[in-house]
């Protein structure tokens, strides 16, 4: 009934302290780094990928660059 976050550390205080006492920001950062390192892009049909790239290029060309 209750959702348990994969980011939070539910171990007892002593165990948490012995393991480095990482706060929520550090735990989340490690989780994101792991997810990015293990990410594998799904297969995408070459025609679809080309169409998406063309669309993005057209949209970028039609809008001013917001980042200078």
Helices and strands as residue ranges (DSSP letters): H 13-18, H 24-38, H 46-62
